[in-house]
Amino acid sequence: KNSISDNGFSTVARDIAALADGSVVVAGYSVWGTTPNYLTLTPAGTPSEGMHMKFDIKGKVVWYKRVAPISDGRFRASAPMSDGGVLFAGDQEISGKRHAWLYRVDAKGAPLWQQTFEPLTGMLRLETVDVLKNGELALTGTTSSGVVDRIWQMRADPMGNHLWQQTYKPGTTARAGRQAAVLDDGGLVMVGSAVLGGDDQGVLMRTSRWGQAGCAAAGKCLKLTDCDDGDPCTLSRCDASKGCVHTAHLCSDGNQCTTDKCDPKKGCESTPNGCDDGNACTQDS
């Protein structure tokens, strides 16, 4: 048993994940000087910060960190990575609209990169993140336009670069996409709720590797399981009307203190900026 005291911050844990060495990581959010209101995105009008912590196999705190978003932000899910690091996922407010938020750390909790994504429609509440066998990232949640809610799914490459996103309205409106499970073929099974015939009902939905929810919608992607062209400097996806589509990899790690490029053999690489202005009377950082 253990707990964290953070000098006036109220902390809410939303997700837990076990690592290969027996340690666990926790994802959530922290709010300054107030008890969070679980029914609103911004508790008591006070912006929240993403929070993540790690405990060793005996329950001792390895790290506790808060991550300041652009505005109000929360981590809601986490996924262990093969290198011992962790991917935290949630949403944050940018220009009055909630965006998906990915935040990657190494095995010591140091930040590697972060990305944000604007949903196709309305506001976004992210619920789950999973890592596929090929390293791609599968995100699910709910978008809301204020009138109609839709179940939402997005796929990103291992560096968090956007590949595609889809929304689904299985009834008059979808209340929420709550949980998801990854299938061996790269597709997802999602569970949530929706308004059907005037009543709230549970929804179970299976989508293809490319996010299509039916054979008719799959188009040219119907029998395709892979669009990888073998080039680490392109992003590959399947378009229902075009088939496989390949676009240049921009290789952004979201860190302004690094220079990003794509190596044809290794893929994306990020190197620290020198930040030397040549002036001995200034301190560069």
Salt bridges, closest charged atoms under 4 A:
ASP6 OD2 - ARG66 NE 2.68
GLU49 OE1 - ARG66 NH1 3.00
ASP72 OD2 - ARG98 NH1 2.91
ASP83 OD2 - ARG104 NH2 2.86
ASP91 OD2 - ARG76 NE 2.70
ASP91 OD1 - ARG98 NH2 2.81
GLU118 OE2 - LYS97 NZ 2.89
GLU127 OE2 - ARG125 NE 2.73
GLU127 OE2 - ARG178 NH1 3.08
GLU136 OE1 - ARG155 NH1 3.92
GLU136 OE2 - ARG209 NH2 3.17
ASP157 OD2 - HIS249 NE2 2.61
ASP184 OD1 - LYS133 NZ 3.75
ASP185 OD2 - ARG206 NH2 3.38
ASP200 OD1 - ARG175 NE 3.24
ASP229 OD2 - HIS246 ND1 3.60
ASP239 OD2 - ARG237 NH1 3.88
GLU269 OE2 - LYS266 NZ 3.95
